[in-house]
C-alpha cells in the first residue's frame, strides 16, 4: 500500500482559508487603488490623452515682411536738396533712366525734389491689391529742410538682403505712391524730413498663412486638415469649403476665416487648440476640465481659447464663465463667446471696453467680429463715451464690422481720404489718422472755428477771417490764377473748401493742427487715439468693488494674455506693438508656454536701408 502524503482534512481547510484571505486582501488593495483615484484625476487622465493641433504643428507666415527701396519726392516748396554721391543716388538714377526720365541729374539737383528711403510692411494674410502704409526717411547728412507738401513718385518695393558684402534685391512685392504726411507739430529738421504715405502702398502678392508640422508625416498632415475643416469652413458658389488644405507631408495651407480677418493671431491660436480627434467620452472629460480651468484666473485665458475651438460644444461652459466673480474670467469668457457670435457677450464686452482700459482693445475687436445686432449696438453706444480712444476704437470696430453701414460709411473726399461726420451725443471731437489709412472723423456735426484766425493748409492754401461767421479759403500758386472760397466757420465747410482748391489730406491735417495751436478750435483734437495692448490689469479680490482707483499688488498684477488684434496694431512699424512677454497667466494647465516662438516673430523689423545710412531709430 502506497503511503498517503496528503494533509489531514483540517490542515487542508486551514491553508485553503489562508490562500482565500490572501486573495481577498490583494483584490481589496487593487480595488482600493482604483477607488483612490478621484473623479477629477480620472477626468484629467482621460482628457490628457487628446492631442491638439498645436502639439504637432507651429504657425507659418504670421510674421510681417519688410519691403523697401529708394524713391523720389517731388513738389516740395524749395525744401529739397541735391543728394550727395552714394549707392542710393546711383540706384535712383538707374531707376529713373530705366523709366525714360530725361536729365535725371538735373531733376535730382532741384530744390523741389528729394531722394528718400521708402519702406513698407506686408502684414500676415495681406492679399494682392490690399493697401498698406509707407514710411519715408531722408538719408543722413542730407541738406533737405523737410518733406512737407511733397508727393512720392511711384516706387517699386522689394525685399533687400546683404550677401557677400553686396546688396541683393528680391522680386517687386509692392508699389508705393501718394501725398506725404509730415507731423504738423514737427519743429526740428530731422522730424520734418520724415513722413508717411497713408495707404500709399499696394501689395502685388498674397501672403499665405499656414501650419508646419514639427515632424513631417503625410497621415498627420491629412488629419490636421480634417480637424480644421471640421471646425472652420466657408461657402463659395453655394458649396461648403474647408479652410485648410494639406499641401505636403509637412505643410498645411490655411485660408483666413472671415470672423478673424482682423485678428489673425487669435485665429492661429484657436486652430492650434483644435483636437486632432477625440471620442465623445474624451470630449466630455476635456470640457469638464476646461470649465474648471476657465474659472481660475491663472488658466482662464488658455481655457477660453480651447473652449472657443470646440465651437458650439464649448458655449455652455463659457456662459458659466461669464457669471464668475472674477472680472478677468468674465472677460475671457465673453471674448470667446463673441467669436462664437453669442448675443449675451455683447453687453459685458461693451461695459468692459468702457470701464477697463486693459481689456478695451480686445473687447472692441471681439465686438467687431460679431454678426449680431447686439455687438453693433454695444459699439454704437461707445461712440458717445468720454474717452477718445474708446470713441475712435468703437468707430474703427464698426467700420471693420461693416464699412458700408450708413453710420460709418462716410465718403471718399476728393478721392484722397475717408471722411466721416457722426451725429453723436458725446463732447465734440476731431480725429485724424497717421497710420492704417487716411481718414478724418468728426464726432459731432456742428463744430466751428473761432475767429479771428489766420492759418495755413499746406504751402499754398491760407484760411483767414472774413467776418464773425465766415472765413476765406484762398490758394496762391505760381503760374496759376489765385482761387478763393468764402465759407462759414463750420469745420465741415472749411475742410470741403480746402479739398475743392486742390488741398491734400496732409494739408487738411496741418490746418486743423494749426487751428488747435492758435486756440481757434475748441473741439478736442486727436491723432491715432487707438486702444493699446500690453496694459497692466490688477486683479481685485472678491471684497473689492470696481472703482476709478485701483491699488496695485504684485500677486494681482497681470498683462492680458492675448496678442493685440490687427485692427489696432501696426506690426513691423512700432516697438509698442510688440506682443508682451509671456507671464504665468499665459500658460496652460501643464505649465507649458504656448506659441513660444510668437515673441520672436513679432520683433519690429529694422529697415535694411536705414542700417546702411545710420538713420534708423
C-alpha positions, 0 to 999 in steps of 0.5 A, spaced: 500 500 500 502 506 497 503 511 503 498 517 503 502 524 503 496 528 503 494 533 509 489 531 514 482 534 512 483 540 517 490 542 515 487 542 508 481 547 510 486 551 514 491 553 508 485 553 503 482 559 508 489 562 508 490 562 500 482 565 500 484 571 505 490 572 501 486 573 495 481 577 498 486 582 501 490 583 494 483 584 490 481 589 496 488 593 495 487 593 487 480 595 488 482 600 493 487 603 488 482 604 483 477 607 488 483 612 490 483 615 484 478 621 484 473 623 479 477 629 477 484 625 476 480 620 472 477 626 468 484 629 467 487 622 465 482 621 460 482 628 457 490 628 457 490 623 452 487 628 446 492 631 442 491 638 439 493 641 433 498 645 436 502 639 439 504 637 432 504 643 428 507 651 429 504 657 425 507 659 418 507 666 415 504 670 421 510 674 421 510 681 417 515 682 411 519 688 410 519 691 403 523 697 401 527 701 396 529 708 394 524 713 391 523 720 389 519 726 392 517 731 388 513 738 389 516 740 395 516 748 396 524 749 395 525 744 401 529 739 397 536 738 396 541 735 391 543 728 394 550 727 395 554 721 391 552 714 394 549 707 392 542 710 393 543 716 388 546 711 383 540 706 384 535 712 383 538 714 377 538 707 374 531 707 376 529 713 373 533 712 366 530 705 366 523 709 366 525 714 360 526 720 365 530 725 361 536 729 365 535 725 371 541 729 374 538 735 373 531 733 376 535 730 382 539 737 383 532 741 384 530 744 390 523 741 389 525 734 389 528 729 394 531 722 394 528 718 400 528 711 403 521 708 402 519 702 406 513 698 407 510 692 411 506 686 408 502 684 414 500 676 415 494 674 410 495 681 406 492 679 399 494 682 392 491 689 391 490 690 399 493 697 401 498 698 406 502 704 409 509 707 407 514 710 411 519 715 408 526 717 411 531 722 408 538 719 408 543 722 413 547 728 412 542 730 407 541 738 406 533 737 405 529 742 410 523 737 410 518 733 406 512 737 407 507 738 401 511 733 397 508 727 393 512 720 392 513 718 385 511 711 384 516 706 387 517 699 386 518 695 393 522 689 394 525 685 399 533 687 400 538 682 403 546 683 404 550 677 401 557 677 400 558 684 402 553 686 396 546 688 396 541 683 393 534 685 391 528 680 391 522 680 386 517 687 386 512 685 392 509 692 392 508 699 389 508 705 393 505 712 391 501 718 394 501 725 398 506 725 404 504 726 411 509 730 415 507 731 423 504 738 423 507 739 430 514 737 427 519 743 429 526 740 428 529 738 421 530 731 422 522 730 424 520 734 418 524 730 413 520 724 415 513 722 413 508 717 411 504 715 405 497 713 408 495 707 404 500 709 399 502 702 398 499 696 394 501 689 395 502 685 388 502 678 392 498 674 397 501 672 403 499 665 405 498 663 412 499 656 414 501 650 419 508 646 419 508 640 422 514 639 427 515 632 424 513 631 417 508 625 416 503 625 410 497 621 415 498 627 420 498 632 415 491 629 412 488 629 419 490 636 421 486 638 415 480 634 417 480 637 424 480 644 421 475 643 416 471 640 421 471 646 425 472 652 420 469 652 413 466 657 408 461 657 402 463 659 395 458 658 389 453 655 394 458 649 396 461 648 403 469 649 403 474 647 408 479 652 410 485 648 410 488 644 405 494 639 406 499 641 401 505 636 403 507 631 408 509 637 412 505 643 410 498 645 411 495 651 407 490 655 411 485 660 408 483 666 413 476 665 416 472 671 415 470 672 423 478 673 424 480 677 418 482 682 423 485 678 428 489 673 425 493 671 431 487 669 435 485 665 429 492 661 429 491 660 436 484 657 436 486 652 430 492 650 434 487 648 440 483 644 435 483 636 437 486 632 432 480 627 434 477 625 440 471 620 442 465 623 445 467 620 452 474 624 451 470 630 449 466 630 455 472 629 460 476 635 456 470 640 457 469 638 464 476 640 465 476 646 461 470 649 465 474 648 471 480 651 468 476 657 465 474 659 472 481 660 475 484 666 473 491 663 472 488 658 466 482 662 464 485 665 458 488 658 455 481 655 457 477 660 453 481 659 447 480 651 447 473 652 449 472 657 443 475 651 438 470 646 440 465 651 437 458 650 439 460 644 444 464 649 448 458 655 449 455 652 455 461 652 459 463 659 457 456 662 459 458 659 466 464 663 465 461 669 464 457 669 471 464 668 475 466 673 480 472 674 477 472 680 472 478 677 468 474 670 467 468 674 465 472 677 460 475 671 457 469 668 457 465 673 453 471 674 448 470 667 446 463 667 446 463 673 441 467 669 436 462 664 437 457 670 435 453 669 442 448 675 443 449 675 451 457 677 450 455 683 447 453 687 453 459 685 458 464 686 452 461 693 451 461 695 459 468 692 459 471 696 453 468 702 457 470 701 464 477 697 463 482 700 459 486 693 459 481 689 456 478 695 451 482 693 445 480 686 445 473 687 447 472 692 441 475 687 436 471 681 439 465 686 438 467 687 431 467 680 429 460 679 431 454 678 426 449 680 431 445 686 432 447 686 439 455 687 438 453 693 433 449 696 438 454 695 444 459 699 439 454 704 437 453 706 444 461 707 445 461 712 440 458 717 445 463 715 451 468 720 454 474 717 452 477 718 445 480 712 444 474 708 446 470 713 441 475 712 435 476 704 437 468 703 437 468 707 430 474 703 427 470 696 430 464 698 426 467 700 420 471 693 420 464 690 422 461 693 416 464 699 412 458 700 408 453 701 414 450 708 413 453 710 420 460 709 418 460 709 411 462 716 410 465 718 403 471 718 399 473 726 399 476 728 393 478 721 392 484 722 397 481 720 404 475 717 408 471 722 411 466 721 416 461 726 420 457 722 426 451 725 429 453 723 436 451 725 443 458 725 446 463 732 447 465 734 440 471 731 437 476 731 431 480 725 429 485 724 424 489 718 422 497 717 421 497 710 420 492 704 417 489 709 412 487 716 411 481 718 414 478 724 418 472 723 423 468 728 426 464 726 432 459 731 432 456 735 426 456 742 428 463 744 430 466 751 428 472 755 428 473 761 432 475 767 429 479 771 428 484 766 425 489 766 420 492 759 418 495 755 413 493 748 409 499 746 406 504 751 402 499 754 398 492 754 401 491 760 407 484 760 411 483 767 414 477 771 417 472 774 413 467 776 418 464 773 425 461 767 421 465 766 415 472 765 413 476 765 406 479 759 403 484 762 398 490 758 394 496 762 391 500 758 386 505 760 381 503 760 374 496 759 376 490 764 377 489 765 385 482 761 387 478 763 393 472 760 397 468 764 402 465 759 407 462 759 414 466 757 420 463 750 420 469 745 420 465 741 415 465 747 410 472 749 411 475 742 410 470 741 403 473 748 401 480 746 402 479 739 398 475 743 392 482 748 391 486 742 390 488 741 398 491 734 400 489 730 406 496 732 409 494 739 408 487 738 411 491 735 417 496 741 418 490 746 418 486 743 423 493 742 427 494 749 426 487 751 428 488 747 435 495 751 436 492 758 435 486 756 440 481 757 434 478 750 435 475 748 441 473 741 439 478 736 442 483 734 437 486 727 436 491 723 432 491 715 432 487 715 439 487 707 438 486 702 444 493 699 446 495 692 448 500 690 453 496 694 459 497 692 466 490 689 469 490 688 477 486 683 479 481 685 485 479 680 490 472 678 491 471 684 497 473 689 492 468 693 488 470 696 481 472 703 482 476 709 478 482 707 483 485 701 483 491 699 488 496 695 485 499 688 488 504 684 485 500 677 486 494 681 482 498 684 477 497 681 470 498 683 462 492 680 458 494 674 455 492 675 448 496 678 442 493 685 440 488 684 434 490 687 427 485 692 427 489 696 432 496 694 431 501 696 426 506 690 426 513 691 423 512 699 424 512 700 432 516 697 438 509 698 442 506 693 438 510 688 440 506 682 443 508 682 451 512 677 454 509 671 456 507 671 464 504 665 468 497 667 466 499 665 459 500 658 460 496 652 460 494 647 465 501 643 464 505 649 465 507 649 458 508 656 454 504 656 448 506 659 441 513 660 444 516 662 438 510 668 437 515 673 441 520 672 436 516 673 430 513 679 432 520 683 433 519 690 429 523 689 423 529 694 422 529 697 415 535 694 411 536 701 408 536 705 414 542 700 417 546 702 411 545 710 412 545 710 420 538 713 420 534 708 423 531 709 430 
